[in-house]
Amino acid sequence: MRPPRARSPFSSRRGARGIFGRGVGACVLLAGLLASPPRAGAAVEVRAAFDRSRITAGESTTLEVVVSGVSGGIAEPTFDLPAGVELLGTARAQNFSFVNGRTSLETVFRYELSAGPAGAYAIGPVRVRVGGKLYEIPPVALAVESSAPQLGAGRSREVPRGTPPASLEVDVQPRDPWVGQPIALRVRLVQRQALAEDPQYQPPSTSGFWAEPPSRPESYYADEGGRRVLVTETRARLHPLAAGVATIGPALAELTLASGGAFDPFAWPVSGRRRFEVRSQPVQVRVRPLPDGAPPGFDGAVGGFRLSWSADRNHTAQDVPVTVELDLRGVGNLPMIHTPPLESDDFEVFGGPVDDSLSVAGSDAPSRRSFRWTLLPRRTGRVEIPPPSFAWFDPGAGIYRRAQLPALAIEVTAPLVAGGGGGEGFPAVFLEHPVDPFARRARPLAWAIAGLLAGAAAALWREAARKPGDTAERARQSEYLRAARLSGPDFWRAAAEAVTWLESTGSPVAELRRDIAAARYSASRADPEALRERLVETLKRALPPSRGAVPLRVLAVVAALLGCLAVALGAPRWGTARAALAARAADERAQGGDVTGARAAWLALWQEGARAPGLAARLAWAEQRGGSIAGAALWVLRGQRGDARDPALAWTWERVRESGGLTGAARARWPIRSVEWAAAALLLGVLAGLAYRPGGGRPERARVALLAGLALAVTAIGPLEDWRAQRLAQAVVRSGVPLEGAGLELSPGQVVRVRTREAGRVRVSAGRDIAGWVPSSALEVVD
């Protein structure tokens, strides 16, 4: 028989019952919906949990999926059930509340599940689509035990007479901790009789302890002396603050028991219920003091820990900060650990946030606490960041331990935004790679044609070397053509020998051989004239017409010369000398400190039609020096539409990212230069020509067609990448602006994708499933 659903005894809710309660709820619901309709931008929350996450095999439990913050457009949740778990029934309900003039609406989906074999099951992930957006909840754990847990004496003894209908039990582990050592507090309400309503619960007092928030109440059935009881359990972690004897006070619960039959003086006049109060026994904990001799860096940390010391980058500019992190993991008093001091003569240190990721309340699973600092370099060169001093007491071994962490080595370059005088701020990568503004990229199509011509030249030269007019094979061909004119038995003998020779040349003569043999050995006299004509035609086709070697060599030389011409036409070319000198003069002005004048010269070259990535890198650097991260990101994206792997643009890309720009940017090209694509097309074309064989069969022709097709396909990659760069429709955020409809704010220099446009605003996407509207003036589209 399916057990009744367990209600949470530690909940403080008192739900209204009966027709009157439902009527009042409906009126309040209607009034609330009319007075405060759900807002379009209200936050949607989706959660899932079991009413009992630990059951016995054959029992059932209820999975509740709650969607709050929205009133409509909620699809039925979907999730996968593992083998051994069965769905018994479903239900849907809505809960409405009106507090302090604000409405709250929850939609609750309930799924009654039953499990057969004992084991640990993961239900989910649970997916809910709300208003076109998909929400996913991680799998929910369900523990199924083969038999109910034992309480007290177990099945071998009966429960003594006079046992109360319910009791509260409190226990802690360990009972003799060190100061600061975490201990597990467990409170269990053992229910031996049905409750009429939810109890009023008061947790035990924990004076002398630092207490973490308790866990969510968990209900399960247990066996007590052969009788099944309902146990509701909460757990919490406590940390003793001082040595000595500390007392955990009693927990208190006021219960309302369902009763009937004989008169009960404690029963309520109408309902036939009675009140019952249960109280646990106080628990004493003997706290041991920490031993003397604490090492430097000890600040009260107690537990078993693992530490890691890292930085978000291994190189930076002098005016770009570095973020370092001390990550602390393990079991101990992590919430009580203070930020350790960090000192460095080579960096200006700024305190950062502390991130906590604590394990489930009451469990012994490892937790995490992360300390972060922001450091600004004071000098250039190779600089080391020493780790903070940290020590802790290990309660398992009863000794103190110190962290042994290596220093972090950071390569610090010249500042991106240098002072007014001197050229120390001009990047060295610009000096090592001067820009040629109007340089032309290689043309893979021309090189593919050159490869095909070179292969054809090699094939023609190889064919000329064969000298087909002087071979013995052509003499045999002439001899068999004369023998084909014979008659009688001589003709049939000559025909058989000719067919054998034809087979050696690769000619398809299997059908002709069968016809000759059938006519030669037939009982009736066969007419050889029809076979004679077929034999003569086949012999004439066996070898190509005689041609001289000199014309073939001439054609080979012509093809080779045309191939060289195609290589020259498709090779990369320098730009004009005037533009190169102008770019060099602008670099010299920037070295001298006149960045404004250099930027004007670079911009003039760009407006004339120059699209060199190195030129865009210089303009991005100038924008970043002026404090415009958005302008720098825009020029970097413009530059990546040129040739790939430009050293100056790659350097600028990294500097802009370090400054917070280019978040969400997509690469427009593969990291392969145009000259490398052209070389691949040239090689494939040569291989296609070399694979050609005069008179070759179908496999040879297919091989030649495949190689030639690959050569031509390589030439199409560049135009396809240009088309893709246009289709990306990227835009750069000018200044911080909220993304309407997504609940987040875009930062300057962030890159978004343009979706649609309307009057005065643009719909953009800032990541997967993140989209919204922003004003047109807040964006600069990459052109």
C-alpha positions in Angstrom: 0.0 0.0 0.0 1.3 3.4 -0.9 2.3 5.4 2.2 0.8 8.8 2.7 2.7 11.9 1.6 4.9 13.3 4.4 4.4 16.8 5.4 7.3 18.9 6.6 7.1 19.1 10.4 9.6 22.0 10.5 7.5 24.2 8.3 5.8 27.2 9.9 2.9 27.4 7.3 -0.7 27.0 8.4 -2.8 26.6 5.3 -6.5 27.5 5.2 -8.8 24.5 4.9 -12.4 24.0 3.7 -14.8 25.8 1.4 -14.4 29.1 3.2 -10.6 29.1 2.9 -10.8 28.3 -0.8 -13.4 31.0 -1.4 -11.3 33.7 0.3 -8.2 32.6 -1.6 -10.1 32.9 -4.9 -11.3 36.4 -4.0 -7.8 37.5 -3.0 -6.4 36.0 -6.2 -8.9 37.9 -8.4 -8.3 41.2 -6.5 -4.5 40.8 -6.7 -4.5 40.0 -10.4 -6.6 43.1 -11.1 -4.6 45.4 -8.8 -1.1 44.2 -9.7 -0.7 42.4 -13.0 2.6 40.5 -13.5 5.3 42.7 -14.9 6.9 41.9 -18.2 10.4 42.2 -16.8 9.7 40.2 -13.6 12.4 37.6 -12.7 11.4 34.1 -13.4 12.6 31.4 -10.9 12.4 27.7 -11.5 13.2 25.1 -8.8 12.7 21.4 -8.2 12.8 19.3 -5.1 11.5 16.1 -3.5 9.2 16.2 -0.5 11.2 13.1 0.6 14.6 12.6 -1.1 15.2 9.3 0.8 12.7 6.5 0.6 12.5 2.7 1.0 12.2 0.4 -2.0 8.6 0.2 -3.1 7.6 3.5 -1.6 6.7 6.7 -3.4 7.7 10.3 -3.2 6.6 13.6 -4.8 8.8 15.7 -7.1 7.7 19.3 -7.1 8.7 21.7 -9.9 7.8 25.3 -9.0 7.8 28.2 -11.5 7.4 31.6 -9.9 7.4 35.1 -11.2 5.1 34.5 -14.2 1.5 33.7 -14.6 1.2 32.2 -18.1 3.1 30.7 -21.0 4.5 27.8 -18.9 4.9 24.5 -20.7 4.8 21.1 -19.0 8.2 20.3 -17.5 10.1 17.4 -19.2 12.7 15.1 -17.6 14.0 11.6 -18.1 13.4 8.8 -15.5 16.2 6.3 -14.9 15.5 2.6 -15.0 13.8 1.5 -11.8 11.8 4.7 -11.3 8.2 4.8 -12.3 5.8 7.7 -12.7 2.5 7.1 -10.8 0.6 10.4 -11.4 0.8 14.1 -12.0 -1.0 17.2 -10.8 -0.8 21.0 -11.3 -1.7 23.8 -9.0 -1.3 27.5 -8.5 -0.4 29.3 -5.3 -1.1 33.1 -5.0 -0.1 35.5 -2.2 -0.6 39.3 -1.8 2.0 40.8 0.6 2.7 44.5 1.1 0.9 45.5 -2.0 2.8 43.0 -4.3 1.6 39.9 -5.8 3.4 36.6 -5.9 2.2 33.7 -8.1 3.6 30.2 -8.2 2.8 27.4 -10.6 3.5 24.0 -9.0 3.8 20.7 -11.0 3.7 17.6 -8.8 4.9 14.1 -10.0 4.3 11.0 -7.8 7.3 8.7 -8.4 7.9 5.2 -7.2 11.3 3.4 -7.1 11.9 -0.4 -7.1 15.5 -1.5 -6.5 17.6 0.2 -3.9 20.3 2.6 -5.0 21.0 6.3 -5.8 19.0 7.8 -8.7 19.3 11.1 -10.5 16.0 12.5 -11.8 16.5 15.0 -14.6 17.8 17.4 -15.7 14.4 19.1 -15.5 13.6 21.4 -18.4 10.8 24.0 -18.4 10.0 26.4 -21.3 8.6 29.7 -20.0 7.5 32.2 -22.6 9.8 30.8 -25.3 12.9 30.6 -23.0 14.2 27.3 -21.8 15.2 26.8 -18.1 17.2 23.8 -17.1 17.5 22.5 -13.5 20.4 20.1 -12.6 19.4 16.5 -11.8 17.7 16.0 -8.4 19.1 13.2 -6.3 16.8 10.4 -4.9 18.2 7.8 -2.4 16.3 4.5 -2.3 17.2 2.1 0.6 16.4 -1.6 0.7 14.9 -1.4 4.2 13.8 1.4 6.5 16.5 2.9 8.8 16.5 1.5 12.3 15.8 3.7 15.3 16.5 2.9 18.9 16.2 -0.8 19.8 15.5 -2.0 16.2 13.1 -4.8 15.2 14.2 -7.2 17.8 12.6 -5.4 20.6 9.1 -3.8 21.0 8.6 -0.1 21.7 8.0 0.3 25.5 4.5 1.2 26.7 3.9 4.8 27.3 6.1 5.9 24.4 5.0 9.5 23.5 3.3 10.0 20.1 6.4 12.1 19.0 9.9 12.9 20.2 12.7 15.2 19.3 16.3 13.9 19.3 19.5 16.1 19.0 23.0 14.7 18.5 26.3 16.1 17.5 29.5 14.6 16.1 32.2 14.8 17.3 31.5 15.5 21.0 35.1 16.7 21.8 36.1 19.0 18.9 38.9 21.5 18.8 38.2 25.2 18.8 37.0 26.1 15.3 36.6 22.5 14.2 33.2 22.0 12.4 30.8 19.6 14.1 27.6 18.2 12.6 24.4 18.9 14.5 21.4 16.7 13.7 17.8 17.3 14.9 15.2 14.5 14.3 11.5 14.7 14.9 10.2 11.1 15.2 6.5 11.1 14.5 4.5 8.0 15.8 1.1 9.4 15.3 -0.5 11.5 12.4 -0.4 15.2 12.8 -3.5 17.4 12.1 -1.4 20.3 10.8 2.1 21.5 10.5 4.0 21.9 13.8 5.5 25.0 15.3 9.3 24.4 15.6 11.9 26.2 17.7 15.5 25.1 16.9 18.0 24.5 19.8 20.0 27.3 21.1 23.7 27.2 20.1 25.4 29.8 22.4 29.2 29.5 22.1 29.0 28.3 18.5 29.1 29.9 15.1 26.3 28.2 13.2 25.8 27.9 9.4 22.3 27.9 8.0 20.5 24.6 8.5 19.6 22.2 5.7 16.2 21.9 4.2 14.0 19.4 6.3 14.1 15.9 4.9 11.5 13.3 5.7 11.8 9.5 5.5 10.2 6.4 7.1 12.2 4.4 9.7 11.7 1.3 11.7 11.4 1.6 15.5 10.9 -1.6 17.4 9.0 -3.2 14.5 6.8 -0.1 14.0 7.1 2.3 11.1 7.6 5.9 12.1 8.0 9.1 10.1 11.3 10.9 10.7 11.9 14.5 9.7 15.6 15.6 9.9 17.5 18.8 9.6 21.3 19.1 9.8 23.7 22.1 10.4 27.4 22.7 10.9 28.5 24.4 14.1 31.9 25.9 14.8 32.9 26.2 18.6 34.3 29.6 19.4 36.0 29.0 22.8 37.4 26.1 24.8 35.5 24.6 27.6 32.1 22.9 28.0 29.4 24.3 25.7 25.8 23.3 25.9 23.4 23.0 23.0 20.0 23.8 24.3 16.8 21.8 23.8 14.8 21.9 20.6 11.1 22.5 21.0 8.1 21.6 18.8 4.4 22.2 19.3 2.3 19.5 17.6 -1.4 19.2 16.9 -2.3 15.5 16.9 -5.3 14.0 15.3 -7.4 12.2 17.9 -10.8 10.5 18.2 -12.8 8.1 20.3 -12.8 8.9 24.1 -13.0 12.3 25.5 -9.7 14.1 25.6 -9.4 17.1 27.9 -6.7 18.6 25.6 -8.8 18.3 22.4 -10.0 21.3 20.6 -13.8 21.8 21.0 -14.6 21.5 17.3 -12.0 19.5 15.5 -11.3 16.7 18.0 -7.6 17.5 18.0 -5.1 17.8 20.9 -1.9 19.7 21.4 1.3 18.0 22.3 4.7 19.6 23.1 8.0 17.7 22.6 11.4 18.9 23.8 14.9 17.4 23.2 17.5 16.9 25.9 20.4 19.4 26.1 23.7 18.2 24.6 27.0 19.1 26.2 30.1 19.5 24.0 33.6 19.5 25.4 35.7 21.9 23.3 39.5 21.4 23.3 41.8 24.4 23.1 44.3 24.7 20.2 47.8 23.8 21.1 50.5 26.4 21.5 53.2 27.1 18.9 51.0 28.4 16.0 53.2 29.3 13.0 53.2 32.7 11.3 50.2 33.2 9.1 47.8 31.4 11.4 44.6 33.3 11.9 42.2 30.7 13.2 41.8 28.3 10.2 40.9 24.8 11.4 40.3 21.8 9.1 41.9 19.9 6.2 42.6 22.1 3.2 44.2 22.2 -0.2 45.4 25.5 -1.6 46.2 26.8 -5.1 47.7 30.2 -6.1 47.1 31.5 -9.6 46.9 34.6 -11.8 44.5 35.4 -14.6 47.5 36.0 -17.0 51.2 35.6 -17.2 52.0 38.8 -19.1 50.5 42.3 -18.9 51.3 45.9 -19.5 52.4 48.2 -16.7 49.0 50.1 -16.7 46.9 46.9 -17.0 46.1 45.2 -13.6 46.5 41.5 -12.8 44.0 39.5 -10.8 45.4 36.9 -8.5 43.5 34.3 -6.6 44.1 32.1 -3.5 41.7 29.1 -3.8 41.0 27.2 -0.5 39.2 23.9 -0.6 38.5 21.3 2.0 36.5 20.6 5.2 36.8 23.1 8.0 35.7 26.5 9.3 35.9 28.2 5.8 33.2 30.8 6.5 35.2 32.1 9.5 38.6 32.4 7.6 39.6 36.0 7.0 41.4 37.3 3.9 45.1 36.7 4.4 47.4 39.7 3.9 49.2 40.1 0.5 52.2 42.3 0.2 54.5 43.1 -2.7 57.0 45.8 -3.4 56.6 45.5 -7.2 52.8 45.8 -7.3 50.2 48.1 -5.9 47.7 45.8 -4.1 43.9 46.3 -4.0 41.6 44.0 -2.1 39.0 42.1 -4.1 35.9 40.0 -3.5 35.7 36.8 -1.6 33.7 33.9 -3.2 32.2 31.2 -1.2 30.9 27.8 -2.4 29.8 25.9 0.6 28.7 22.3 0.5 25.2 21.1 1.5 24.4 22.0 5.1 25.3 19.3 7.6 27.4 17.2 5.1 31.1 16.5 5.2 31.7 17.3 1.6 34.5 19.8 0.8 33.7 23.5 0.5 35.5 26.3 -1.3 36.5 29.8 -0.4 38.4 32.0 -2.8 40.3 35.2 -2.1 41.1 37.7 -4.9 43.3 40.7 -5.2 43.9 43.2 -8.0 47.5 44.2 -8.6 48.9 47.0 -10.6 52.6 46.7 -11.7 55.0 49.4 -10.6 57.8 48.4 -13.0 58.4 46.5 -16.3 60.3 43.3 -16.8 59.9 39.9 -15.2 58.2 40.4 -11.8 57.3 37.7 -9.2 54.2 37.8 -6.9 54.8 36.1 -3.6 51.9 34.0 -2.2 50.2 35.2 1.0 51.3 33.6 4.2 48.7 31.0 5.3 48.6 28.4 8.1 46.0 26.2 9.6 45.4 23.6 12.3 44.7 20.0 11.1 42.3 18.4 13.7 42.8 15.0 12.3 46.6 15.0 12.8 46.5 17.4 15.8 49.3 19.6 14.2 49.7 23.0 12.5 50.4 23.2 8.8 51.8 25.9 6.5 51.0 26.5 2.8 54.0 26.0 0.5 53.1 27.8 -2.7 55.3 29.0 -5.5 55.6 32.6 -6.5 53.8 33.7 -9.7 56.1 35.1 -12.5 54.5 37.9 -14.5 56.1 39.5 -17.6 55.3 43.2 -17.5 55.7 45.2 -20.7 55.6 49.0 -21.4 52.3 50.7 -20.5 49.6 50.9 -23.2 48.9 54.5 -22.3 52.3 56.2 -22.0 53.1 59.7 -20.8 53.3 62.6 -23.1 57.1 62.7 -23.7 59.3 60.0 -25.2 58.6 57.1 -27.4 58.7 54.3 -24.7 55.0 53.7 -25.2 55.2 52.8 -28.9 54.9 49.0 -29.2 58.0 47.2 -30.3 55.9 44.9 -32.5 55.0 47.9 -34.7 58.7 48.6 -35.2 59.4 45.0 -36.0 56.6 44.7 -38.6 56.2 48.0 -40.5 52.9 48.3 -42.4 52.5 48.4 -46.2 49.1 49.9 -46.4 48.2 48.9 -50.0 49.9 45.5 -50.1 48.0 43.0 -52.1 47.3 39.5 -50.8 48.1 36.3 -52.8 45.4 35.1 -55.2 44.9 31.3 -54.8 42.9 31.0 -58.0 45.8 32.1 -60.1 48.1 29.7 -58.3 45.7 26.8 -58.8 45.6 27.5 -62.5 49.4 27.6 -62.4 49.6 24.3 -60.7 47.3 22.7 -63.3 49.4 24.1 -66.1 52.6 22.9 -64.5 51.2 19.4 -64.1 50.0 19.4 -67.7 53.5 20.4 -68.9 55.0 17.5 -67.0 52.5 15.1 -68.5 53.2 16.4 -72.1 56.9 16.1 -71.6 56.6 12.6 -70.3 54.4 11.6 -73.3 57.0 13.1 -75.7 59.7 11.0 -74.1 57.8 7.8 -75.1 58.4 8.3 -78.9 55.4 6.3 -79.9 56.2 6.2 -83.7 59.4 4.2 -83.1 58.2 1.6 -80.7 58.0 -2.1 -81.5 54.4 -2.0 -80.4 53.4 0.1 -83.4 55.2 -2.4 -85.7 53.2 -5.2 -84.2 50.0 -3.2 -84.8 50.9 -2.9 -88.5 51.7 -6.6 -88.7 48.4 -7.7 -87.2 46.5 -5.2 -89.5 48.1 -7.0 -92.5 47.3 -10.5 -91.1 43.7 -9.5 -90.6 43.3 -9.5 -94.4 44.1 -13.3 -94.6 41.3 -15.9 -95.1 40.6 -19.4 -94.0 42.4 -21.0 -91.1 45.2 -18.4 -91.3 42.7 -15.6 -90.5 41.4 -17.3 -87.4 44.9 -18.0 -86.1 46.0 -14.4 -86.8 42.8 -13.1 -85.1 43.5 -15.1 -82.0 47.0 -13.8 -81.8 45.9 -10.2 -82.4 43.3 -10.4 -79.6 46.0 -11.7 -77.2 48.2 -8.7 -78.1 45.3 -6.3 -77.7 44.7 -7.6 -74.2 48.4 -6.8 -73.3 47.9 -3.2 -74.4 44.8 -2.8 -72.0 42.2 -2.7 -74.7 38.7 -4.2 -73.7 38.4 -7.2 -76.1 36.8 -9.8 -73.9 33.6 -9.8 -76.0 35.5 -9.9 -79.3 37.5 -12.9 -78.1 34.3 -14.8 -77.3 32.8 -14.0 -80.7 36.0 -15.1 -82.6 36.2 -18.4 -80.6 32.5 -19.1 -81.2 32.8 -18.5 -84.9 36.1 -20.4 -85.3 34.9 -23.6 -83.7 31.3 -23.6 -84.7 29.9 -26.6 -86.6 28.6 -24.5 -89.4 30.8 -22.4 -91.6 30.9 -18.8 -90.2 31.3 -15.7 -92.2 34.5 -14.0 -91.0 33.8 -10.6 -92.6 31.8 -9.1 -89.8 34.5 -10.1 -87.2 37.3 -8.9 -89.6 35.8 -5.4 -89.5 35.6 -5.3 -85.7 39.1 -6.6 -85.4 40.6 -4.0 -87.7 38.7 -1.2 -85.9 39.9 -2.4 -82.6 43.5 -2.7 -83.8 43.5 0.9 -85.2 42.3 2.2 -81.8 44.8 0.3 -79.7 47.6 2.9 -80.2 47.2 6.7 -80.7 48.2 8.1 -84.1 51.9 8.7 -84.5 53.0 12.1 -83.6 56.4 13.7 -83.4 58.1 14.4 -80.1 59.0 18.0 -80.9 55.4 19.4 -80.9 54.7 17.8 -77.5 57.8 19.3 -76.0 56.8 22.7 -77.4 53.4 22.4 -75.8 55.0 21.4 -72.5 57.3 24.4 -72.6 54.3 26.7 -73.4 52.2 25.3 -70.5 55.2 25.7 -68.1 55.6 29.4 -69.2 51.9 30.1 -68.8 52.1 28.5 -65.3 55.0 30.8 -64.3 53.0 33.8 -65.6 50.0 32.7 -63.5 52.2 32.4 -60.4 53.6 35.9 -61.0 50.1 37.4 -61.5 48.8 35.7 -58.3 51.7 36.4 -56.0 51.5 38.9 -53.2 52.5 42.4 -54.2 53.9 45.4 -52.4 51.9 48.5 -52.3 52.8 52.0 -53.5 56.1 53.5 -52.3 54.3 56.7 -51.4 51.8 55.0 -49.0 54.6 52.9 -47.4 56.7 56.1 -46.8 53.6 57.8 -45.3 53.0 54.9 -42.9 56.6 54.9 -41.9 56.5 58.7 -41.2 53.4 58.2 -39.1 55.2 55.5 -37.0 58.1 57.9 -36.4 55.7 60.6 -35.3 54.1 58.2 -32.8 57.5 57.2 -31.5 58.2 60.9 -30.9 55.1 61.3 -28.9 52.8 62.9 -31.5 50.1 60.1 -31.3 47.4 62.5 -32.5 49.2 63.4 -35.7 50.2 59.8 -36.3 46.5 58.7 -35.9 45.4 61.3 -38.4 48.0 60.0 -41.0 46.9 56.4 -40.4 43.3 57.3 -40.7 43.9 59.2 -44.0 45.5 56.0 -45.5 42.5 53.9 -44.3 40.1 56.4 -45.9 42.0 56.1 -49.2 41.2 52.4 -49.3 44.1 50.8 -47.4 42.9 47.7 -45.5 46.1 46.3 -44.0 45.6 44.6 -40.6 48.7 46.3 -39.3 47.2 49.7 -40.1 44.0 48.8 -38.2 46.2 47.6 -35.3 47.9 51.0 -35.1 44.5 52.8 -35.1 43.2 50.5 -32.3 46.3 51.2 -30.3 45.8 55.0 -30.7 42.2 54.7 -29.6 43.2 52.7 -26.5 45.8 55.3 -25.6 43.0 57.9 -25.7 41.0 55.8 -23.3 38.4 54.5 -25.8 38.1 50.8 -25.3 35.1 50.7 -27.6 37.0 52.5 -30.4 40.0 50.1 -30.0 37.7 47.1 -30.2 36.1 48.5 -33.3 39.4 48.9 -35.2 40.6 45.4 -34.1 37.4 43.9 -35.6 37.9 45.9 -38.8 41.5 44.7 -39.0 40.7 41.0 -38.7 38.9 41.2 -42.1 42.3 41.5 -43.7 44.9 38.7 -44.0 45.2 36.3 -41.1 47.9 36.1 -38.4 49.2 39.6 -38.6 51.6 40.0 -35.6 50.7 43.6 -34.9 46.9 42.9 -34.9 47.4 39.8 -32.7 49.3 41.9 -30.2 46.7 44.6 -30.2 43.8 42.0 -29.8 45.4 40.7 -26.6 45.9 44.2 -25.2 42.4 45.2 -25.8 41.0 42.0 -24.3 43.1 42.6 -21.2 41.6 46.1 -20.9 38.0 44.6 -20.9 37.1 44.9 -24.6 36.2 42.4 -27.3 34.1 40.3 -24.9 31.9 38.1 -27.1 33.9 38.8 -30.3 34.1 36.1 -33.0 37.0 35.4 -35.2 36.2 36.1 -38.9 38.9 34.0 -40.5 40.8 30.8 -40.0 44.4 31.4 -38.9 45.8 30.6 -42.4 47.2 33.3 -44.6 46.2 33.8 -48.2 49.7 32.9 -49.5 49.4 29.6 -47.6 46.0 28.9 -49.2 47.5 29.8 -52.6 50.4 27.4 -52.0 48.0 24.6 -51.2 46.0 25.3 -54.4 49.3 25.3 -56.4 50.4 22.0 -55.0 47.0 20.3 -55.6 47.0 21.6 -59.2 50.5 20.1 -59.8 49.4 16.8 -58.4 46.3 16.8 -60.7 48.5 17.3 -63.7 51.0 14.6 -62.7 48.1 12.2 -62.1 47.0 12.5 -65.8 47.8 9.5 -68.0 46.9 9.5 -71.8 44.5 6.8 -72.5 44.0 6.1 -68.7 40.9 4.4 -67.4 38.2 5.6 -65.1 40.2 5.5 -61.8 42.9 7.7 -63.3 40.3 10.2 -64.6 38.5 10.3 -61.2 41.8 10.9 -59.4 42.6 13.8 -61.7 39.1 15.3 -61.3 39.3 15.0 -57.5 42.6 16.8 -57.2 41.6 19.5 -59.7 38.3 20.0 -57.7 40.2 20.3 -54.4 42.5 22.9 -56.0 39.6 25.0 -57.1 37.8 24.5 -53.8 40.8 26.0 -51.9 40.5 29.1 -54.0 36.9 29.6 -52.8 37.8 29.7 -49.1 38.9 33.4 -49.2 35.7 34.7 -50.7 33.7 32.5 -48.3 35.5 34.0 -45.3 34.8 37.5 -46.7 31.2 36.6 -47.0 31.1 35.2 -43.5 32.7 38.4 -42.1 29.9 40.4 -43.6 27.3 38.0 -42.3 28.6 38.1 -38.7 27.0 41.6 -38.3 29.0 42.4 -35.2 28.7 45.7 -33.4 30.7 47.3 -30.5 29.0 48.8 -27.5 30.0 52.5 -27.1 29.2 52.9 -23.5 27.5 51.0 -20.7 23.8 50.4 -21.5 21.2 48.0 -20.1 20.0 45.2 -22.4 16.3 45.6 -22.4 14.5 42.3 -21.7 17.5 40.4 -20.6 18.2 41.9 -17.1 21.9 42.7 -17.7 24.1 45.6 -18.6 26.4 45.7 -21.6 29.9 47.1 -21.0 31.9 49.4 -23.2 33.9 47.5 -25.8 31.7 44.4 -25.6 30.9 42.9 -29.0 27.3 41.9 -29.8 25.5 40.4 -32.9 22.9 42.6 -34.6 19.6 40.8 -35.2 17.0 43.3 -36.3 16.5 47.0 -36.4 13.7 49.3 -35.6 13.3 53.1 -35.4 15.9 54.3 -32.9 16.8 50.9 -31.5 18.4 47.6 -32.4 17.8 44.0 -31.2 21.1 42.3 -30.4 22.4 39.0 -28.9 25.1 39.0 -26.3 25.6 35.3 -26.1 23.6 32.1 -26.2 20.0 32.7 -25.4 20.7 36.3 -24.3 19.0 38.9 -26.5 17.4 42.3 -26.0 17.0 45.8 -27.3 19.4 48.7 -27.0 19.4 52.3 -28.5 21.0 52.6 -31.9 23.2 55.4 -30.6 24.8 52.9 -28.1 26.3 50.8 -30.9 29.0 51.1 -33.6 28.5 48.5 -36.3 31.7 47.0 -37.8 31.8 48.1 -41.4 
